[in-house]
């Protein structure tokens, strides 16, 4: 099987493997190269700490017992002398063992009879006089060689009238022999751990890459008829959300495709009619009426009318397409709906005065909602325009705005012939009015635009109609109280 070196799973495995190698590289450095330095620093720090304890407790009656315990627990050699180098007390790690009931002869502790002082203490180390001289100059002495560390200072000592000298010595090369053993252990531990780490990282990488691969295959089928929304959720939240995003994207792609098909099927006829009229009258002007001023003017007027109609169709199609792709609500603001409805009704009435349209208004004051003002004006204008096209002989339209149950209710009523009951459920569909209501609208998208805008504002729309008595279109929008400043 060919390994895809740029795949998510392979790269994830490589990163896990590199991480394992890095961890063990650091471990090797710490346990071999830097182990001696760490050990030496720890021993020196610990020796200084022991010295501070002895100095601070020098006047205690049981200071000798404390020195024995510290010497035993920390494997150090301690001398307390006077300023001339006479031993007042000494101890090493074996003194504490003797006090605990353990017996050692001189050969066991590697101290020969000849190394004993006549007082019973171990002989002073070589160079002690030089040590005293250095101490007299600096009060604290630290001497470090490759395998030994000495710390010295002055102190008060129990039952001594003058200052005493503290000398502490310890070995610092004890770890050197252990490095070889540790290195051998690390070799086996590293080999086994790296092998296990590589295997585990491979399975972990496959576990992580599997849902990513499923999403990749899912993404390849976006918009296709055989798109599958199956995805086993639960691995991680981000991938679950990505799967949901792909599903929503697929739905939008399908809606866009359906809209495109429907546009070609339904709008092509509406576009073809004005284009045919424009072409026909333009040819008439060219061939027949170009020298007849009155007839030419009439033909040009038809061309202009049809061009305006064509422009209106294209605008409605573009507006509806924009609404379908725009689900954002972050540009909403608090709107005085009472003022908006009144202003739009007055503006529409003035526009339709030549057609004899009369608008009766019943608008309650101080009704506020959250929304997009231009969109709401467009929705109300479409309802008024629809009512104007279907109103009766009295040419009246009734517009009302009230608040009911935390909802703003906009009603637009005409007094026309009404809508058959079997058509009410479909009246908001795209192009339905063009197909079923004899083309009285521009493109059949007017009411579909109203519904889209209403849903964008989390509202609902309804229509009530009785044949011979007219129709009432109702929009319900959530109320919002005005902000008090």
C-alpha positions in Angstrom: 0.0 0.0 0.0 1.4 3.4 -1.0 1.8 5.7 2.0 0.6 9.3 1.4 3.4 11.3 3.0 1.4 14.5 3.0 -1.7 13.0 4.5 -3.0 14.2 7.9 -2.6 10.8 9.5 1.0 10.3 8.3 2.1 13.8 9.4 0.4 13.3 12.7 2.3 10.1 13.2 5.6 11.7 12.3 4.9 14.5 14.8 4.2 12.0 17.6 7.3 10.0 16.7 9.5 13.2 16.7 7.9 14.1 20.1 8.9 10.7 21.5 12.4 11.0 20.1 12.8 14.5 21.6 11.6 13.4 25.0 14.2 10.6 25.1 16.9 12.8 23.8 16.3 15.2 26.7 16.2 12.3 29.1 19.6 11.0 27.8 21.1 14.5 28.2 19.8 14.8 31.8 20.8 11.3 32.9 24.2 11.2 31.3 25.7 14.5 30.3 24.3 16.7 33.0 23.8 14.1 35.8 27.2 14.8 37.4 26.7 18.5 37.4 23.2 18.2 38.9 24.5 15.8 41.5 27.4 18.0 42.5 25.2 21.1 42.8 22.7 19.2 44.9 25.5 17.9 47.2 27.0 21.3 47.6 23.7 23.0 48.3 22.8 20.3 50.8 26.2 20.6 52.6 25.8 24.4 53.0 22.3 23.8 54.4 23.7 21.3 57.0 26.4 23.8 57.9 23.8 26.5 58.6 21.9 24.1 60.9 25.0 23.3 62.9 26.0 26.9 63.2 22.6 28.0 64.3 22.3 25.3 66.9 25.9 25.4 68.1 25.0 26.5 71.6 22.5 23.7 72.2 23.4 21.1 74.8 22.7 18.2 72.4 24.6 19.7 69.4 26.9 16.6 69.3 24.0 14.2 68.8 22.5 16.5 66.1 25.9 16.6 64.3 26.0 12.8 64.4 22.5 12.6 62.9 23.3 15.1 60.2 26.6 13.4 59.4 24.9 10.0 59.1 21.9 11.2 57.1 24.0 13.3 54.6 27.1 11.1 54.4 29.5 13.9 55.4 32.6 14.3 57.6 32.3 17.0 60.3 35.1 18.5 62.4 34.8 21.2 65.1 38.1 22.6 66.2 39.4 25.6 68.1 41.3 28.4 66.4 44.6 26.5 66.8 43.3 23.3 65.1 42.7 21.2 68.2 39.7 18.9 67.7 36.7 19.6 69.9 34.4 17.1 68.2 34.3 15.1 64.9 31.7 12.9 63.3 31.1 10.9 60.1 28.2 8.9 58.7 29.3 5.8 60.8 29.0 7.6 64.2 25.2 7.6 63.8 25.2 3.9 63.0 27.1 3.1 66.2 24.6 5.0 68.2 21.8 3.0 66.5 23.4 -0.2 67.8 25.4 -1.1 64.6 29.0 -2.3 65.3 31.8 -1.6 62.9 35.5 -2.2 63.3 38.2 0.0 61.8 38.6 -2.1 58.7 34.8 -1.8 57.9 34.9 2.0 57.9 38.4 2.1 56.3 39.9 4.1 59.2 43.2 2.6 60.5 44.4 2.8 64.1 47.2 5.1 63.0 44.6 7.7 61.7 43.1 8.1 65.1 43.9 11.2 67.3 44.9 10.5 70.8 41.6 11.9 72.0 39.7 9.2 70.0 38.7 11.5 67.0 39.8 11.0 63.4 43.0 12.9 62.4 42.5 16.2 60.7 42.7 16.2 56.9 45.8 17.3 55.1 46.1 21.0 54.5 44.0 21.9 57.6 46.4 24.7 58.6 46.0 26.2 55.1 42.2 25.9 55.6 42.4 27.8 58.9 44.5 30.5 57.3 42.0 31.0 54.4 39.1 31.0 56.9 40.8 33.8 59.0 40.9 35.9 55.8 37.3 35.4 54.5 35.3 34.0 57.5 33.8 31.4 55.0 35.8 28.9 53.0 34.7 26.7 50.1 37.1 24.3 48.5 36.1 22.1 45.5 38.1 19.5 43.6 37.1 16.9 41.1 36.0 14.5 43.8 35.7 16.4 47.1 34.0 19.5 48.5 34.9 21.3 51.8 32.9 24.0 53.5 34.2 25.9 56.6 33.0 28.8 58.8 33.3 30.1 62.4 30.6 29.1 64.9 29.7 29.2 68.6 30.2 25.8 70.2 28.6 24.5 73.4 30.9 24.8 76.5 33.6 26.7 74.4 34.5 30.2 75.5 36.0 31.2 72.2 35.0 30.9 68.6 35.2 27.4 67.1 35.8 26.3 63.5 33.4 24.2 61.6 34.8 22.0 58.8 32.5 19.8 56.6 33.8 17.6 53.9 31.9 15.4 51.4 32.7 13.4 48.2 31.1 14.6 45.0 32.1 12.0 42.5 29.9 9.1 43.8 27.6 9.3 40.8 30.4 8.8 38.3 30.3 5.0 38.7 26.5 5.0 38.3 26.5 6.7 34.9 27.6 3.5 33.1 24.8 1.6 34.7 22.2 4.3 34.0 23.4 4.4 30.4 22.8 0.7 29.9 19.4 1.0 31.5 18.6 3.9 29.3 19.5 2.0 26.2 17.0 -0.7 26.9 14.4 1.7 28.1 14.8 3.9 25.1 14.6 1.1 22.6 11.5 -0.4 24.1 9.8 2.9 24.7 10.5 4.3 21.2 9.2 1.1 19.7 6.0 1.2 21.8 5.7 5.0 21.2 5.9 4.5 17.4 3.2 1.8 17.4 1.0 3.8 19.7 1.5 7.0 17.7 0.5 5.1 14.6 -2.8 4.0 16.1 -3.4 7.4 17.6 -2.7 9.0 14.2 -5.1 6.6 12.5 -7.8 7.3 15.1 -7.5 11.1 14.6 -7.2 10.9 10.8 -10.2 8.6 10.3 -13.0 11.2 11.0 -11.0 13.8 9.1 -10.9 11.4 6.1 -14.7 10.9 6.4 -15.2 14.6 6.4 -13.0 14.9 3.3 -15.0 12.3 1.4 -18.2 14.1 2.6 -16.9 17.4 1.3 -16.1 16.0 -2.1 -19.8 15.1 -2.6 -21.2 18.6 -1.7 -24.1 19.5 -3.9 -24.3 16.0 -5.5 -27.4 14.0 -5.4 -25.7 11.1 -3.6 -24.4 13.3 -0.8 -24.4 11.5 2.4 -24.9 13.3 5.8 -23.8 10.2 7.8 -21.0 11.0 10.1 -20.3 9.3 13.4 -20.2 12.2 15.9 -18.6 12.3 19.3 -14.9 12.2 18.6 -14.4 16.0 19.1 -16.7 19.0 19.1 -14.8 20.8 16.3 -15.2 17.9 13.8 -18.9 17.6 14.8 -19.4 21.3 14.1 -17.6 20.9 10.8 -19.9 18.1 9.8 -22.9 20.2 10.6 -21.4 23.0 8.6 -21.0 20.8 5.6 -24.6 19.6 5.9 -25.8 23.2 5.9 -23.5 24.1 3.0 -24.9 21.2 1.0 -28.5 22.3 1.7 -27.6 25.8 0.5 -26.0 24.4 -2.6 -29.0 22.4 -3.3 -31.3 25.4 -2.7 -29.1 27.5 -5.0 -29.3 24.8 -7.7 -33.0 24.4 -7.3 -33.4 28.2 -7.4 -31.3 28.3 -10.6 -33.4 25.6 -12.2 -36.6 27.3 -11.1 -35.3 30.7 -12.3 -34.5 29.3 -15.8 -37.9 27.5 -15.9 -40.1 30.3 -14.7 -38.3 33.6 -15.2 -37.2 32.9 -18.7 -40.8 33.3 -19.9 -41.2 36.6 -18.0 -37.9 37.9 -19.4 -38.7 36.7 -22.9 -42.0 38.6 -23.1 -40.6 42.1 -22.6 -37.5 41.3 -24.7 -39.8 40.2 -27.5 -41.9 43.4 -27.2 -38.8 45.6 -27.1 -37.4 44.0 -30.2 -40.7 44.0 -32.0 -41.5 47.7 -31.5 -37.9 48.6 -32.2 -38.2 46.9 -35.6 -41.6 48.6 -36.2 -39.9 52.0 -35.6 -37.1 51.0 -38.0 -39.3 49.6 -40.8 -42.6 51.4 -40.4 -43.1 54.3 -38.0 -39.7 56.0 -38.1 -41.1 58.9 -40.1 -44.4 59.0 -38.3 -43.8 61.2 -35.2 -46.9 60.2 -33.3 -46.7 56.5 -34.0 -43.0 56.5 -33.3 -43.6 58.2 -30.0 -46.2 55.5 -29.0 -43.8 52.7 -30.0 -41.0 54.2 -28.0 -43.3 54.5 -25.0 -44.1 50.8 -25.2 -40.3 50.0 -25.4 -39.7 52.1 -22.4 -42.5 50.5 -20.5 -41.3 47.0 -21.3 -37.7 48.0 -20.5 -39.0 49.2 -17.0 -40.8 45.9 -16.6 -37.7 44.0 -17.6 -35.6 46.0 -15.1 -38.2 45.3 -12.3 -38.1 41.6 -13.0 -34.3 41.5 -12.9 -34.3 43.6 -9.7 -36.7 41.3 -7.9 -34.8 38.2 -9.0 -31.5 39.8 -7.7 -33.2 41.0 -4.5 -34.6 37.6 -3.7 -31.3 35.9 -4.5 -29.6 38.3 -2.1 -32.1 37.6 0.6 -31.7 33.8 0.3 -27.9 34.2 0.8 -28.1 36.8 3.6 -29.0 35.3 7.0 -27.1 37.9 9.0 -28.9 39.7 11.8 -25.9 41.7 13.1 -27.1 44.8 11.3 -30.4 44.9 13.2 -31.4 48.0 15.1 -34.3 49.2 17.2 -37.0 50.5 14.8 -40.1 52.6 15.4 -42.4 50.3 13.4 -45.4 52.7 13.8 -43.4 55.5 12.0 -42.1 53.1 9.4 -45.6 51.7 8.4 -47.2 55.2 8.4 -44.3 56.7 6.3 -44.4 53.8 3.8 -48.2 53.9 3.4 -48.2 57.7 2.8 -45.4 57.4 0.3 -47.1 54.5 -1.6 -50.5 56.4 -1.6 -48.8 59.5 -3.2 -47.1 57.3 -5.8 -50.4 55.6 -6.7 -52.6 58.7 -6.7 -52.8 58.7 -10.6 -54.4 55.2 -10.3 -56.9 56.4 -7.7 -55.6 54.3 -4.8 -56.8 55.3 -1.4 -55.1 53.9 1.8 -57.0 53.8 5.1 -54.6 53.6 8.0 -55.2 52.3 11.5 -51.7 52.5 13.1 -51.0 52.3 16.8 -48.2 54.5 18.1 -45.0 53.5 19.8 -44.6 50.0 18.5 -40.9 49.0 18.3 -39.1 46.0 17.0 -35.5 45.0 16.2 -34.8 44.7 12.5 -33.5 46.0 9.3 -35.4 49.1 8.2 -34.8 49.0 4.5 -35.8 45.3 4.4 -39.0 45.9 6.3 -39.9 48.8 4.1 -39.5 46.6 1.1 -41.7 43.9 2.6 -44.5 46.4 3.3 -44.2 48.0 -0.1 -44.6 44.6 -1.8 -47.8 43.9 0.2 -49.2 47.3 -0.7 -48.2 46.8 -4.3 -49.9 43.4 -4.3 -53.0 44.9 -2.8 -53.1 47.7 -5.4 -53.0 45.1 -8.2 -55.9 43.1 -6.8 -58.1 45.7 -5.1 -61.7 46.2 -6.1 -63.5 49.0 -7.8 -63.4 51.2 -4.7 -59.6 51.2 -5.1 -59.2 51.1 -1.3 -56.5 49.5 0.7 -56.6 49.1 4.5 -53.3 49.1 6.5 -53.3 48.5 10.2 -50.6 48.0 12.9 -51.4 46.7 16.4 -49.5 44.8 19.2 -50.9 41.5 20.4 -49.2 38.9 22.7 -45.7 40.5 22.4 -46.0 40.6 18.6 -46.4 43.5 16.2 -49.2 42.6 13.8 -49.2 44.3 10.4 -52.3 43.8 8.2 -52.8 44.9 4.6 -56.3 44.3 3.2 -57.6 44.7 -0.3 -61.2 44.6 -1.4 -60.7 42.6 -4.6 -62.1 39.3 -5.8 -60.1 37.3 -3.2 -58.1 34.1 -3.5 -59.5 30.6 -3.9 -59.1 28.5 -0.8 -57.0 25.9 -2.5 -54.4 28.5 -3.5 -53.9 30.0 0.0 -51.3 27.5 1.1 -49.1 28.3 -2.0 -49.6 32.0 -2.3 -46.1 32.7 -0.7 -44.3 30.4 -3.1 -41.9 31.7 -5.7 -43.5 32.4 -9.1 -46.9 31.0 -7.9 -48.7 34.3 -8.5 -47.2 34.5 -12.0 -48.4 31.0 -12.9 -51.8 31.0 -11.2 -53.0 34.6 -10.9 -52.6 35.6 -14.6 -49.4 37.5 -14.3 -50.6 40.5 -12.3 -47.3 40.7 -10.5 -44.0 41.6 -11.9 -42.1 38.4 -11.6 -44.0 36.3 -9.1 -41.3 36.9 -6.4 -43.0 39.8 -4.5 -44.7 37.7 -1.8 -41.8 35.3 -1.6 -39.6 38.3 -0.8 -42.1 39.3 1.9 -41.9 35.9 3.5 -38.1 35.7 3.3 -37.8 39.1 5.0 -40.3 38.2 7.7 -38.5 34.9 8.5 -35.3 36.9 8.7 -36.9 38.9 11.5 -38.0 35.7 13.3 -41.6 36.5 12.3 -44.4 34.7 10.4 -46.8 35.6 7.6 -50.4 34.6 6.9 -53.1 35.3 4.5 -56.9 35.3 5.0 -59.2 35.6 2.0 -62.9 35.3 1.1 -63.8 35.2 -2.6 -65.7 38.3 -3.6 -64.7 40.2 -0.5 -60.9 40.6 -0.8 -57.8 39.3 1.0 -55.9 40.3 4.2 -52.1 39.7 4.4 -50.7 39.6 8.0 -47.1 39.8 9.2 -46.3 39.0 12.9 -43.0 40.4 14.1 -41.5 40.1 17.7 -41.8 43.3 19.7 -38.9 45.1 21.3 -39.2 47.8 23.9 -37.3 51.0 23.1 -34.0 51.6 24.9 -34.3 54.2 27.6 -31.3 56.5 27.9 
